Amino acid sequence: MKKLKSFKLSSPKNIFKKIKKLDWKTFLKFVPLIALFIYLYIYKLSILMPNLSITERLINVPKLGINSIINDPRYLPIKFVKYIFGLTSTSVSVFEIRLASVVFGLLTIFMIYEITRSWLGRRAAVIGTILFSFSAWTLHVSRIGTYSIMYMFSVTLFIYSLNMLKKYYLNKKYFLIITAIIWPLLITVPGMIYFIVYALIRHKKEIKEGLKNIGKLTSLNIFSLIILIGIFVKYLITSPVNILNAFYLPTTIHKLSLFPVNLLKTIYHLFILGPNTPEIWMNKAPVLDLLVLMSALFGMYFYFNHRNKGPAYLLFYTFVIATILTALNNPNDPSLILPMIYLFSATGIALFLQRWLGVFPRNPIAKVLGIGAILLLVSLSTIYNYRSYFVAWPHNQYTKSYFISNS
């Protein structure tokens, strides 16, 4: 097979040159924030709820082996990480199971920052990332050993990959990473196939040009195709239900007939009162606090009016696909939708600041008041969500009943 020249390891001299080019001052400014996020996501990880929940036990006990992953390749990335974490242990560990979710939660936070920064600038990116990372729902699904985090991670990675594809489709390295590694892995998460189809239709020009630039299929493409097709064909032919599961379709006609009702439930749970699912939520509390709700609606209105242009098209139609899939399968779990909501929210906040500063372009007092008001609201939002997750939820008796002894 042809050797991939674009994947040659850089020499130590070239690596040193790249390190010297890094903006170290900017990087050091973000070190405290990065450390805060890491601490926040591993703080009391195994003792906030010391026992596994019913769902955690169902999907993680007994321990995942390589054969079980091959037999059911759905959610492949997180299953593989759990398998790697478990190589040195002989029993199922609560910390080990949940740490895999933390990894993907932190990666999602990083991508939310990068997407927002590329669209709206650094200030909006920092605000949006803080709101997203402190969100009670993000904390819930990033710190529990279920598969909900994979929906947040996958849809965010998809949006991030399209951003990269649009910029670097003629760069062989980036193009191969996206088309031969990222997208095949995303397809292992149920429902993501529809987003990939959207990408193939919407960005067919970039994909065609990228394929022409590469020329013949490389060894990486061939390897990915063989692995993906082999594992998935084996899984799909095992049972007709597996086909429905892999394509994120309802397994019964009854569930399909409930789509209109579930669509309303999805919107209701997202924008009014959250679902009554004590394992990851509590007492129908709102999923979105007031700041995120209002700014997200403002951002959605803006993107709807510009839905045929650039990022607006991507975000608006990705949101529509995610909403339909959630209503089809589980209106009680908005994890597939939440990343877009926080991107809408960051946009709404950025627009507010832009218009406020546009009205008072040279008034330092007005500038301080505008930015100060936003920072105050962000602080209140983070405190509210932090207390909702770390204080209210774990002390609720109904919540405790969903977490059972490991013995």
C-alpha positions as CSV (number, residue, x, y, z in Angstrom):
1,M,0.0,0.0,0.0
2,K,1.1,3.5,-0.7
3,K,2.7,5.2,2.2
4,L,1.0,8.4,3.6
5,K,3.6,11.1,3.2
6,S,1.4,13.6,4.9
7,F,1.4,11.6,8.1
8,K,5.2,11.5,8.5
9,L,6.4,12.3,12.0
10,S,8.0,15.7,12.3
11,S,11.6,15.9,13.2
12,P,12.6,17.3,16.6
13,K,13.9,20.4,14.9
14,N,10.6,21.1,13.2
15,I,8.6,20.4,16.3
16,F,10.8,22.9,18.2
17,K,10.1,25.5,15.5
18,K,6.3,24.9,15.8
19,I,6.5,25.2,19.6
20,K,8.3,28.6,19.3
21,K,5.5,29.9,17.0
22,L,2.8,29.2,19.7
23,D,1.3,32.2,21.3
24,W,2.5,31.3,24.8
25,K,1.1,34.5,26.4
26,T,-2.4,33.7,25.2
27,F,-2.0,30.0,26.2
28,L,-0.9,30.8,29.7
29,K,-3.9,33.1,30.2
30,F,-6.2,30.0,29.6
31,V,-4.3,27.6,31.9
32,P,-6.3,28.6,35.0
33,L,-9.5,28.2,33.1
34,I,-8.5,24.8,31.7
35,A,-7.4,23.7,35.2
36,L,-10.8,24.8,36.5
37,F,-12.7,22.8,34.0
38,I,-10.6,19.6,34.7
39,Y,-11.1,20.0,38.4
40,L,-14.8,20.7,38.0
41,Y,-15.3,17.5,36.0
42,I,-13.3,15.1,38.2
43,Y,-14.4,16.7,41.5
44,K,-16.1,14.0,43.6
45,L,-16.5,12.0,40.4
46,S,-17.0,8.6,42.1
47,I,-18.4,9.8,45.5
48,L,-21.0,12.4,44.5
49,M,-23.1,9.4,43.8
50,P,-21.0,6.5,45.2
51,N,-22.9,3.7,43.5
52,L,-23.6,3.0,39.8
53,S,-27.0,4.1,38.5
54,I,-29.3,1.5,36.9
55,T,-28.2,2.5,33.4
56,E,-24.5,2.6,34.3
57,R,-24.7,-0.9,35.6
58,L,-26.7,-2.2,32.6
59,I,-24.2,-1.0,30.0
60,N,-20.9,-1.4,31.9
61,V,-21.3,-4.6,33.9
62,P,-19.7,-7.0,33.1
63,K,-16.6,-5.2,31.9
64,L,-16.3,-4.4,28.2
65,G,-14.0,-6.7,26.4
66,I,-12.7,-6.3,22.8
67,N,-15.1,-9.0,21.6
68,S,-18.1,-7.2,23.1
69,I,-17.0,-4.0,21.3
70,I,-16.7,-5.8,17.9
71,N,-20.0,-7.6,18.4
72,D,-21.7,-4.2,19.1
73,P,-19.7,-1.3,17.6
74,R,-22.2,1.4,18.5
75,Y,-20.6,4.2,20.6
76,L,-17.2,2.8,19.6
77,P,-15.1,5.8,20.7
78,I,-16.2,5.7,24.4
79,K,-16.3,1.9,24.5
80,F,-12.7,1.8,23.3
81,V,-11.6,4.4,25.9
82,K,-13.3,2.4,28.7
83,Y,-11.6,-0.7,27.4
84,I,-8.2,1.0,27.6
85,F,-8.9,2.4,31.1
86,G,-9.8,-1.1,32.2
87,L,-6.8,-2.9,31.0
88,T,-4.9,-2.6,34.3
89,S,-7.9,-3.3,36.6
90,T,-9.7,-6.6,37.4
91,S,-13.1,-5.1,38.5
92,V,-15.5,-2.5,37.3
93,S,-14.6,0.9,38.9
94,V,-17.1,3.7,39.3
95,F,-14.3,6.3,38.7
96,E,-13.0,4.4,35.7
97,I,-16.5,4.2,34.1
98,R,-17.3,7.9,34.6
99,L,-13.8,9.1,33.7
100,A,-14.3,7.9,30.1
101,S,-17.4,10.3,30.0
102,V,-15.3,13.1,31.5
103,V,-12.7,12.7,28.6
104,F,-15.4,13.2,26.0
105,G,-17.0,16.0,28.0
106,L,-13.8,18.0,28.1
107,L,-13.1,17.4,24.4
108,T,-16.6,18.7,23.7
109,I,-15.9,21.9,25.8
110,F,-12.7,22.4,23.8
111,M,-14.5,22.1,20.5
112,I,-17.3,24.4,21.6
113,Y,-14.7,27.1,22.3
114,E,-13.0,26.6,19.0
115,I,-16.2,26.7,17.0
116,T,-17.4,29.8,18.8
117,R,-14.0,31.5,18.5
118,S,-13.9,30.9,14.8
119,W,-17.4,32.3,14.3
120,L,-17.8,35.0,16.9
121,G,-14.3,35.9,18.3
122,R,-12.5,35.1,21.5
123,R,-14.6,37.1,24.0
124,A,-17.9,35.4,22.9
125,A,-16.1,32.0,22.9
126,V,-14.9,32.4,26.5
127,I,-18.4,33.4,27.7
128,G,-20.1,30.7,25.7
129,T,-17.7,28.0,26.8
130,I,-18.1,28.9,30.5
131,L,-21.9,28.8,30.2
132,F,-21.7,25.4,28.4
133,S,-19.2,23.8,30.7
134,F,-21.1,24.9,33.9
135,S,-24.4,23.8,32.4
136,A,-26.1,21.3,34.8
137,W,-27.0,19.1,31.9
138,T,-23.4,19.1,30.5
139,L,-22.1,18.3,34.0
140,H,-24.6,15.5,34.4
141,V,-23.9,13.6,31.1
142,S,-20.1,14.3,31.3
143,R,-19.8,12.8,34.8
144,I,-22.0,9.7,34.5
145,G,-21.1,6.5,32.7
146,T,-23.9,6.4,30.1
147,Y,-23.8,7.1,26.4
148,S,-25.6,10.5,26.5
149,I,-22.2,12.3,26.4
150,M,-21.5,10.7,23.0
151,Y,-24.4,12.6,21.4
152,M,-23.1,15.9,22.7
153,F,-19.5,15.0,21.7
154,S,-20.5,13.7,18.3
155,V,-22.6,16.5,17.1
156,T,-20.0,19.0,18.3
157,L,-17.2,17.1,16.5
158,F,-19.3,17.0,13.4
159,I,-19.8,20.8,13.4
160,Y,-16.1,21.3,14.2
161,S,-15.0,18.9,11.4
162,L,-17.1,20.8,8.8
163,N,-15.5,24.0,9.9
164,M,-12.1,22.4,9.3
165,L,-13.2,20.8,6.0
166,K,-14.3,24.1,4.6
167,K,-11.0,25.7,5.4
168,Y,-8.6,22.9,4.7
169,Y,-10.3,20.6,2.1
170,L,-7.2,20.9,-0.1
171,N,-4.8,20.0,2.7
172,K,-4.3,16.2,2.4
173,K,-3.7,15.7,6.1
174,Y,-6.8,17.5,7.4
175,F,-9.0,16.0,4.6
176,L,-7.9,12.5,5.4
177,I,-8.3,12.9,9.2
178,I,-11.9,14.1,8.6
179,T,-13.0,11.7,5.9
180,A,-11.1,8.6,6.9
181,I,-11.0,8.8,10.7
182,I,-13.5,11.3,12.2
183,W,-16.6,10.6,10.0
184,P,-16.2,6.8,10.1
185,L,-16.0,7.0,13.9
186,L,-19.0,9.3,14.1
187,I,-21.1,6.8,12.1
188,T,-20.7,4.3,15.0
189,V,-22.9,6.7,17.1
190,P,-26.5,6.0,16.3
191,G,-28.1,8.9,14.3
192,M,-24.8,10.5,13.2
193,I,-25.2,8.9,9.7
194,Y,-27.8,11.5,8.9
195,F,-25.4,14.4,9.7
196,I,-22.8,12.8,7.5
197,V,-25.3,12.5,4.6
198,Y,-26.1,16.2,5.2
199,A,-22.3,17.0,4.9
200,L,-21.9,14.9,1.7
201,I,-24.8,16.8,0.1
202,R,-24.1,20.3,1.4
203,H,-20.3,20.2,1.0
204,K,-20.0,18.0,-2.1
205,K,-17.9,20.6,-3.9
206,E,-15.2,20.6,-1.1
207,I,-15.3,16.8,-0.9
208,K,-14.9,16.3,-4.6
209,E,-12.0,18.8,-4.7
210,G,-10.4,17.1,-1.7
211,L,-10.7,13.7,-3.3
212,K,-9.2,14.9,-6.6
213,N,-6.3,16.5,-4.6
214,I,-5.6,13.2,-2.9
215,G,-5.9,11.1,-6.1
216,K,-6.1,7.4,-5.5
217,L,-7.4,6.0,-2.2
218,T,-4.7,5.9,0.4
219,S,-4.0,3.1,2.8
220,L,-5.8,5.0,5.6
221,N,-9.0,5.3,3.5
222,I,-8.9,1.6,2.7
223,F,-8.2,0.5,6.3
224,S,-11.1,2.6,7.6
225,L,-13.5,1.3,5.0
226,I,-12.5,-2.4,5.6
227,I,-12.8,-2.0,9.4
228,L,-16.0,0.0,9.3
229,I,-17.8,-2.1,6.7
230,G,-16.6,-5.4,8.2
231,I,-17.7,-4.6,11.8
232,F,-21.0,-2.9,10.8
233,V,-22.1,-5.6,8.4
234,K,-21.5,-8.2,11.0
235,Y,-23.6,-6.2,13.5
236,L,-26.4,-5.4,11.1
237,I,-27.0,-9.0,9.9
238,T,-27.2,-10.3,13.4
239,S,-30.7,-9.0,13.9
240,P,-33.2,-6.7,12.1
241,V,-33.5,-4.7,15.3
242,N,-29.8,-3.9,15.0
243,I,-30.4,-2.1,11.7
244,L,-33.0,0.1,13.4
245,N,-30.7,0.8,16.4
246,A,-27.7,1.6,14.2
247,F,-29.8,4.1,12.1
248,Y,-31.4,5.5,15.3
249,L,-34.9,4.6,14.2
250,P,-37.8,3.6,16.5
251,T,-38.0,-0.2,17.0
252,T,-41.9,-0.2,17.1
253,I,-44.7,1.3,15.0
254,H,-46.1,2.6,18.3
255,K,-43.1,4.8,19.0
256,L,-43.1,6.1,15.4
257,S,-46.8,7.0,15.7
258,L,-45.9,9.1,18.8
259,F,-43.5,11.4,16.8
260,P,-45.8,14.5,16.8
261,V,-46.4,14.3,20.5
262,N,-42.7,13.6,21.2
263,L,-41.7,16.5,19.1
264,L,-43.8,18.8,21.3
265,K,-42.3,17.1,24.4
266,T,-38.8,17.7,23.1
267,I,-39.4,21.4,22.6
268,Y,-41.3,21.6,26.0
269,H,-38.5,19.8,27.9
270,L,-35.9,22.0,26.2
271,F,-37.4,25.4,26.6
272,I,-39.9,25.2,29.5
273,L,-39.5,22.3,32.0
274,G,-36.9,19.5,31.9
275,P,-37.8,15.8,31.8
276,N,-38.5,13.9,35.0
277,T,-35.6,11.5,34.7
278,P,-34.0,11.4,38.2
279,E,-30.9,9.5,37.0
280,I,-29.6,12.6,35.2
281,W,-32.1,15.3,36.0
282,M,-34.4,16.4,38.9
283,N,-38.0,17.3,39.4
284,K,-38.6,18.7,36.0
285,A,-36.3,21.6,36.6
286,P,-35.6,23.8,33.5
287,V,-32.8,22.5,31.3
288,L,-31.8,26.1,30.4
289,D,-31.5,29.0,32.9
290,L,-33.0,32.4,32.0
291,L,-29.8,33.9,30.5
292,V,-29.1,30.9,28.2
293,L,-32.8,30.6,27.2
294,M,-33.2,34.3,26.3
295,S,-29.9,34.6,24.5
296,A,-30.4,31.3,22.7
297,L,-33.8,32.5,21.4
298,F,-32.2,35.7,20.2
299,G,-29.4,33.7,18.5
300,M,-31.9,31.3,16.9
301,Y,-33.9,34.2,15.5
302,F,-30.7,35.7,14.0
303,Y,-29.7,32.4,12.4
304,F,-33.2,31.7,11.1
305,N,-33.1,35.0,9.3
306,H,-29.7,34.2,7.8
307,R,-30.2,30.4,7.5
308,N,-28.8,30.3,3.9
309,K,-25.5,31.8,4.8
310,G,-22.3,30.2,6.1
311,P,-22.4,29.0,9.7
312,A,-26.1,29.9,10.1
313,Y,-27.0,27.3,7.5
314,L,-24.9,24.6,9.2
315,L,-26.1,25.4,12.7
316,F,-29.8,25.9,11.9
317,Y,-30.2,22.7,9.9
318,T,-28.1,20.7,12.2
319,F,-30.4,21.8,15.0
320,V,-33.4,20.7,12.9
321,I,-32.0,17.2,12.3
322,A,-31.0,16.8,16.0
323,T,-34.5,17.8,17.1
324,I,-36.2,15.3,14.8
325,L,-33.9,12.5,15.9
326,T,-34.5,13.3,19.6
327,A,-38.3,13.3,19.1
328,L,-38.1,10.0,17.2
329,N,-36.1,8.3,20.0
330,N,-36.0,9.9,23.4
331,P,-37.6,13.3,24.0
332,N,-36.4,13.0,27.6
333,D,-32.7,13.3,26.6
334,P,-31.9,16.6,24.7
335,S,-28.1,15.8,24.7
336,L,-28.0,15.8,20.9
337,I,-29.5,19.3,20.8
338,L,-27.8,21.1,23.7
339,P,-24.5,22.0,22.0
340,M,-26.4,23.9,19.3
341,I,-28.4,25.7,22.0
342,Y,-25.3,27.0,23.6
343,L,-23.8,28.0,20.2
344,F,-27.1,29.9,19.7
345,S,-26.7,31.4,23.2
346,A,-23.1,32.6,22.5
347,T,-24.3,34.2,19.3
348,G,-27.2,36.0,21.1
349,I,-24.8,37.4,23.7
350,A,-22.3,38.4,21.1
351,L,-25.0,40.2,19.1
352,F,-26.2,42.0,22.2
353,L,-22.7,43.2,23.0
354,Q,-22.1,44.2,19.4
355,R,-25.3,46.3,19.3
356,W,-24.7,47.8,22.7
357,L,-21.2,48.9,21.9
358,G,-22.4,50.1,18.5
359,V,-24.8,52.5,20.3
360,F,-22.1,53.7,22.7
361,P,-18.9,53.3,20.6
362,R,-16.8,55.8,22.6
363,N,-18.5,55.8,26.0
364,P,-16.2,53.9,28.4
365,I,-18.9,53.9,31.1
366,A,-21.5,52.3,28.8
367,K,-18.9,49.8,27.7
368,V,-18.1,48.8,31.3
369,L,-21.8,48.6,32.1
370,G,-22.7,46.4,29.1
371,I,-19.8,44.0,29.6
372,G,-20.3,44.0,33.4
373,A,-24.0,43.2,33.1
374,I,-23.2,40.2,30.9
375,L,-20.4,39.0,33.3
376,L,-22.8,39.3,36.2
377,L,-25.5,37.2,34.5
378,V,-22.9,34.6,33.5
379,S,-21.7,34.4,37.1
380,L,-25.3,33.9,38.3
381,S,-25.9,31.3,35.6
382,T,-22.8,29.3,36.6
383,I,-23.6,29.4,40.3
384,Y,-27.2,28.3,39.7
385,N,-26.1,25.4,37.5
386,Y,-23.3,24.4,39.8
387,R,-25.7,24.2,42.8
388,S,-28.3,22.4,40.8
389,Y,-25.9,19.6,40.0
390,F,-23.6,19.4,43.0
391,V,-26.1,20.3,45.8
392,A,-29.7,19.8,44.8
393,W,-29.6,16.7,42.6
394,P,-27.4,14.3,44.7
395,H,-29.4,15.0,47.8
396,N,-32.8,14.3,46.3
397,Q,-34.3,11.1,47.6
398,Y,-35.9,10.1,44.3
399,T,-32.5,10.5,42.6
400,K,-30.8,8.3,45.1
401,S,-33.2,5.5,44.4
402,Y,-31.7,5.2,40.9
403,F,-28.2,4.5,42.2
404,I,-27.7,1.0,43.5
405,S,-24.9,-0.9,45.3
406,N,-22.0,-2.2,43.3
407,S,-22.0,-5.5,45.3
